[in-house]
Amino acid sequence: MPTTSPLSNTDGRPVSDRPDDTTASVAGVGFALAAYGAWALAPLYFTAVGHVPSVEVLAHRIVWSLALLLAVTLVGRKARRALFVLLKSPRDLAGLVVTSALLAVIWLTYVWAVANGRIVESSLGYYINPLFNVLLGFVFLRERFRVIQILAIALAALGVAWLTISMQELPWIALLLPFCFGMYGLLRKVMHVVDPMAGLTVEVMIMFVPAAVYLGVLTGRGTAVFINESQSTDILLIAAGPVTALPLVWFINGAKRLRLSTLGLLQYIAPTGQFLLGVLLYHEAFTRHHAIAFICIWTALAIYSFDSIRAMRRRRSAGVESGPAAGIQPILD
């Protein structure tokens, strides 16, 4: 991916472009495929809970995923130590309050999008995300554009503009998701949180209190879907925990072991899978106008990926440790 903004394991810590060894690389591919594959199939789960109000689904994602994240974090000595350090740092906690709010917006937006037949539009947002990260690096971190990156961003902007004008509607989901993703990654970068798993766990801990209170209020009023509808729905809502947390755990483990170029190409599995599910399985609208917009953005991503891989190869041939790269981050949906 591009060299203009740091690749992070959800925390802004650069990931080496060179794997430690072949075994680590194979394991990294396995973890990455598991993560991006799970995100590609995410619409199947969120369609199954589409009858549950989106905010209630969000609350269950937070509550049940915290249990799993705490278990994973507390098992690892390094992550456990980093967690306790974070909890004692008012400055880091203040920053994580902001990133947790962005995470909640991302999760809620995606749940709502799937429930309301906007899977194709959300996949467009995930395709745009890497290019939006490059733009944020330029605006906030004073990073320089390469000419080919400007071309890629312009093509993506053209695709979004075409879709907006032709459909006479702003594709707000496709814009809100990459904006929140980008700001989340930017804030995590400048915060320099040491351990990605600890940082994610604290974010979910911050969201847990309002989520638990909300579910408690719904239960007290007798309006909660959980417990009051069916056993199958209860199981599905409890499954929101592993559905949310496990892909993030897999991504973090994969990112530690893989080259940037490998991870950068694998990241497109998720939006491609979601796009295909939206069009082929759920029969969402995909008109000529959609096709033109997507072709613009796919072409932009092809240009962007080619340029990024070429830049990384130049650095490797020069014996330079792989620099930062934008756009590779957990899908977080």
C-alpha positions as CSV (number, residue, x, y, z in Angstrom):
1,M,0.0,0.0,0.0
2,P,1.1,3.6,-0.3
3,T,4.1,4.9,1.5
4,T,2.5,8.1,2.6
5,S,0.9,7.2,5.8
6,P,1.9,4.5,8.4
7,L,0.5,1.1,8.2
8,S,-0.7,0.2,11.7
9,N,-1.8,-2.9,13.6
10,T,-4.7,-0.8,14.7
11,D,-2.4,1.3,16.8
12,G,-0.2,3.2,14.3
13,R,2.8,1.0,14.8
14,P,4.6,0.4,11.5
15,V,4.6,-3.2,10.3
16,S,7.8,-4.5,8.6
17,D,7.6,-5.3,4.9
18,R,9.7,-8.4,5.5
19,P,8.3,-11.4,7.3
20,D,10.4,-13.0,10.0
21,D,10.4,-16.4,8.4
22,T,8.4,-18.7,6.1
23,T,6.4,-20.2,8.9
24,A,5.4,-16.8,10.2
25,S,4.4,-15.7,6.6
26,V,2.2,-18.8,6.1
27,A,0.6,-18.3,9.5
28,G,0.1,-14.6,8.6
29,V,-1.7,-15.4,5.4
30,G,-3.9,-17.8,7.3
31,F,-4.8,-15.1,9.9
32,A,-5.3,-12.4,7.2
33,L,-7.5,-14.7,5.0
34,A,-9.6,-15.6,8.1
35,A,-10.1,-12.0,9.0
36,Y,-10.9,-10.6,5.5
37,G,-12.9,-13.7,4.7
38,A,-15.0,-13.2,7.8
39,W,-15.5,-9.5,6.9
40,A,-16.4,-10.5,3.4
41,L,-19.2,-12.8,4.7
42,A,-20.3,-10.3,7.4
43,P,-23.6,-9.4,5.5
44,L,-24.8,-13.0,6.1
45,Y,-24.8,-12.5,9.8
46,F,-26.1,-9.0,9.9
47,T,-28.9,-9.8,7.6
48,A,-29.9,-12.6,9.9
49,V,-30.3,-10.0,12.8
50,G,-31.7,-7.4,10.4
51,H,-35.1,-7.5,12.2
52,V,-33.4,-6.4,15.5
53,P,-33.1,-2.6,15.9
54,S,-29.6,-1.5,14.7
55,V,-28.8,0.2,18.0
56,E,-29.6,-2.9,20.0
57,V,-27.4,-5.0,17.7
58,L,-24.6,-2.5,18.3
59,A,-25.0,-2.8,22.0
60,H,-24.8,-6.6,21.8
61,R,-21.7,-6.3,19.6
62,I,-20.0,-4.3,22.3
63,V,-21.1,-6.3,25.3
64,W,-20.4,-9.7,24.0
65,S,-17.1,-8.8,22.2
66,L,-15.7,-7.3,25.4
67,A,-15.8,-10.7,27.1
68,L,-13.8,-12.3,24.2
69,L,-11.3,-9.4,23.9
70,L,-10.6,-9.4,27.6
71,A,-9.9,-13.1,27.5
72,V,-7.5,-12.7,24.6
73,T,-5.8,-9.7,26.1
74,L,-5.4,-11.0,29.6
75,V,-3.9,-14.3,28.4
76,G,-1.0,-12.5,26.6
77,R,1.6,-11.1,29.1
78,K,2.6,-8.2,26.8
79,A,-1.0,-7.3,26.0
80,R,-2.0,-7.6,29.6
81,R,0.8,-5.3,30.8
82,A,-0.1,-2.8,28.0
83,L,-3.7,-2.9,29.1
84,F,-2.9,-1.9,32.6
85,V,-0.6,0.8,31.4
86,L,-3.3,2.3,29.2
87,L,-5.8,2.2,32.0
88,K,-3.5,4.3,34.2
89,S,-2.9,7.0,31.5
90,P,-5.5,9.8,31.4
91,R,-4.1,11.1,28.2
92,D,-4.3,7.8,26.3
93,L,-7.8,7.2,27.8
94,A,-9.0,10.6,26.5
95,G,-7.8,9.7,23.1
96,L,-9.3,6.3,23.2
97,V,-12.7,7.8,24.2
98,V,-12.7,9.6,20.8
99,T,-11.6,6.6,18.8
100,S,-14.2,4.4,20.6
101,A,-16.8,6.9,19.5
102,L,-15.6,6.6,15.9
103,L,-15.6,2.8,16.2
104,A,-19.2,2.9,17.5
105,V,-20.3,5.0,14.5
106,I,-18.6,2.5,12.1
107,W,-20.2,-0.5,13.7
108,L,-23.7,1.2,13.8
109,T,-23.5,2.5,10.3
110,Y,-22.6,-0.9,8.9
111,V,-25.3,-2.7,10.8
112,W,-27.9,-0.2,9.6
113,A,-26.6,-0.4,6.0
114,V,-27.0,-4.2,5.8
115,A,-30.4,-4.1,7.5
116,N,-31.6,-1.5,5.0
117,G,-30.3,-3.1,1.8
118,R,-27.2,-0.9,1.4
119,I,-24.5,-3.6,1.2
120,V,-23.2,-2.5,-2.2
121,E,-22.9,1.1,-1.0
122,S,-21.0,0.1,2.1
123,S,-18.6,-2.0,0.0
124,L,-17.9,1.1,-2.0
125,G,-16.9,2.8,1.2
126,Y,-14.4,0.1,2.0
127,Y,-12.9,0.3,-1.5
128,I,-12.5,4.1,-1.1
129,N,-10.9,3.8,2.3
130,P,-7.3,3.2,1.3
131,L,-7.4,6.3,-1.0
132,F,-9.0,8.4,1.7
133,N,-6.2,7.5,4.1
134,V,-3.7,8.8,1.6
135,L,-5.6,12.1,1.4
136,L,-5.7,12.3,5.2
137,G,-1.9,11.8,5.3
138,F,-1.5,14.7,3.0
139,V,-3.9,17.0,4.9
140,F,-2.9,16.3,8.5
141,L,0.6,14.8,8.3
142,R,2.1,16.9,5.5
143,E,2.9,13.9,3.5
144,R,3.6,14.3,-0.2
145,F,1.6,12.9,-3.0
146,R,3.2,11.1,-5.9
147,V,1.7,12.0,-9.3
148,I,0.2,8.6,-9.7
149,Q,-1.5,8.8,-6.3
150,I,-3.1,12.1,-7.3
151,L,-4.5,10.3,-10.4
152,A,-5.9,7.5,-8.3
153,I,-7.6,9.9,-5.9
154,A,-9.0,11.9,-8.7
155,L,-10.5,8.8,-10.4
156,A,-12.1,7.7,-7.1
157,A,-13.6,11.2,-6.6
158,L,-14.9,11.1,-10.2
159,G,-16.6,7.8,-9.5
160,V,-18.3,9.2,-6.3
161,A,-19.3,12.4,-8.1
162,W,-20.8,10.4,-11.0
163,L,-22.8,8.3,-8.6
164,T,-24.1,11.3,-6.7
165,I,-25.1,13.2,-9.8
166,S,-26.6,10.3,-11.7
167,M,-28.5,8.9,-8.8
168,Q,-29.4,12.4,-7.4
169,E,-28.5,11.2,-3.9
170,L,-25.3,11.5,-1.9
171,P,-23.8,8.0,-1.2
172,W,-23.4,9.0,2.5
173,I,-22.6,5.5,3.7
174,A,-19.8,5.2,1.2
175,L,-18.4,8.5,2.4
176,L,-19.1,8.2,6.2
177,L,-17.4,4.8,6.5
178,P,-14.0,5.8,5.0
179,F,-14.1,9.1,6.8
180,C,-14.6,7.4,10.2
181,F,-12.0,4.7,9.3
182,G,-9.5,7.3,8.2
183,M,-9.9,9.5,11.3
184,Y,-9.8,6.4,13.5
185,G,-6.5,5.3,11.9
186,L,-5.1,8.8,12.1
187,L,-5.8,9.3,15.7
188,R,-4.5,5.8,16.6
189,K,-1.3,6.7,14.8
190,V,-0.6,10.0,16.6
191,M,-1.5,8.5,19.9
192,H,1.2,5.8,19.7
193,V,-0.7,3.3,21.7
194,V,1.9,0.5,22.1
195,D,-0.2,-2.7,21.9
196,P,-3.1,-3.0,19.3
197,M,-5.0,-5.6,21.3
198,A,-4.9,-3.6,24.5
199,G,-6.0,-0.4,22.7
200,L,-8.9,-2.2,21.1
201,T,-9.9,-3.8,24.4
202,V,-9.9,-0.4,26.2
203,E,-12.0,1.1,23.4
204,V,-14.7,-1.6,23.8
205,M,-14.5,-1.2,27.6
206,I,-15.3,2.5,27.2
207,M,-18.3,1.7,25.0
208,F,-19.4,-1.1,27.4
209,V,-21.0,1.1,30.0
210,P,-23.4,3.0,27.7
211,A,-24.2,-0.2,25.8
212,A,-25.0,-2.1,29.0
213,V,-27.1,0.7,30.4
214,Y,-29.0,0.9,27.1
215,L,-29.7,-2.8,27.1
216,G,-30.7,-2.6,30.8
217,V,-33.3,0.1,30.0
218,L,-34.7,-1.9,27.1
219,T,-35.0,-4.9,29.3
220,G,-36.6,-3.0,32.1
221,R,-39.2,-1.6,29.6
222,G,-39.8,-5.0,28.1
223,T,-38.9,-3.7,24.7
224,A,-35.7,-5.6,24.2
225,V,-35.6,-8.2,21.5
226,F,-33.1,-10.3,23.5
227,I,-34.8,-12.9,25.7
228,N,-38.3,-11.6,24.6
229,E,-38.4,-13.0,21.0
230,S,-36.9,-16.4,20.3
231,Q,-34.0,-18.6,21.4
232,S,-32.5,-18.5,17.9
233,T,-32.4,-14.6,18.0
234,D,-30.8,-14.7,21.4
235,I,-28.1,-17.0,20.1
236,L,-27.5,-14.8,17.1
237,L,-27.2,-11.7,19.3
238,I,-24.7,-13.5,21.6
239,A,-22.8,-14.5,18.5
240,A,-22.3,-10.7,17.8
241,G,-19.3,-11.0,20.2
242,P,-17.2,-13.5,18.2
243,V,-18.5,-12.1,14.9
244,T,-17.1,-8.7,15.9
245,A,-14.0,-9.6,17.8
246,L,-12.5,-12.7,16.2
247,P,-11.7,-11.1,12.8
248,L,-10.0,-8.2,14.6
249,V,-7.9,-10.6,16.6
250,W,-7.0,-12.5,13.4
251,F,-6.1,-9.3,11.6
252,I,-3.8,-8.2,14.3
253,N,-2.0,-11.5,14.3
254,G,-1.8,-11.5,10.5
255,A,-0.5,-8.0,10.2
256,K,2.4,-8.9,12.5
257,R,3.6,-11.6,10.2
258,L,3.0,-10.4,6.6
259,R,4.6,-8.1,4.1
260,L,2.8,-4.8,3.4
261,S,2.3,-5.8,-0.3
262,T,0.7,-9.1,0.7
263,L,-1.6,-7.5,3.3
264,G,-2.4,-4.7,0.9
265,L,-3.7,-7.0,-1.8
266,L,-5.6,-9.3,0.6
267,Q,-7.5,-6.3,2.1
268,Y,-9.7,-6.2,-1.1
269,I,-11.2,-9.6,-0.3
270,A,-13.6,-8.0,2.2
271,P,-15.3,-5.4,0.1
272,T,-15.3,-7.7,-3.0
273,G,-17.1,-10.4,-1.0
274,Q,-19.6,-7.9,0.4
275,F,-20.2,-6.4,-3.1
276,L,-20.8,-9.9,-4.6
277,L,-23.2,-10.8,-1.8
278,G,-25.1,-7.6,-2.2
279,V,-25.5,-8.0,-5.9
280,L,-25.8,-11.7,-6.4
281,L,-27.4,-13.0,-3.2
282,Y,-29.5,-10.0,-2.0
283,H,-30.2,-8.6,-5.4
284,E,-29.5,-5.0,-4.5
285,A,-29.7,-2.5,-7.3
286,F,-26.6,-2.3,-9.5
287,T,-27.3,0.0,-12.4
288,R,-25.2,1.3,-15.3
289,H,-24.5,4.3,-13.1
290,H,-23.2,2.1,-10.3
291,A,-21.1,0.2,-12.8
292,I,-19.4,3.4,-14.0
293,A,-18.7,4.6,-10.5
294,F,-17.3,1.2,-9.4
295,I,-15.1,0.9,-12.5
296,C,-13.6,4.4,-11.8
297,I,-12.8,3.3,-8.2
298,W,-11.5,-0.2,-9.1
299,T,-9.3,1.4,-11.7
300,A,-8.0,3.9,-9.1
301,L,-7.3,1.1,-6.7
302,A,-5.4,-0.9,-9.4
303,I,-3.2,2.2,-10.1
304,Y,-2.8,2.8,-6.4
305,S,-1.8,-0.8,-5.6
306,F,0.6,-1.0,-8.5
307,D,2.3,2.2,-7.4
308,S,2.6,1.2,-3.8
309,I,4.0,-2.3,-4.6
310,R,6.6,-0.7,-6.9
311,A,7.6,1.8,-4.3
312,M,8.1,-0.9,-1.7
313,R,10.2,-3.0,-4.1
314,R,12.4,0.1,-4.7
315,R,12.9,0.5,-1.0
316,R,13.8,-3.2,-0.5
317,S,16.2,-3.2,-3.4
318,A,17.9,-0.1,-1.8
319,G,18.1,-2.0,1.6
320,V,15.6,0.3,3.3
321,E,13.2,-1.0,5.9
322,S,9.7,-0.7,4.5
323,G,8.2,2.7,5.3
324,P,4.7,3.5,6.4
325,A,1.8,2.7,4.3
326,A,-1.7,3.9,4.2
327,G,-4.9,2.1,3.7
328,I,-4.2,-1.2,5.4
329,Q,-6.2,-1.4,8.6
330,P,-8.9,-3.6,10.1
331,I,-12.2,-3.4,8.4
332,L,-13.9,-3.0,11.8
333,D,-17.4,-3.5,10.5
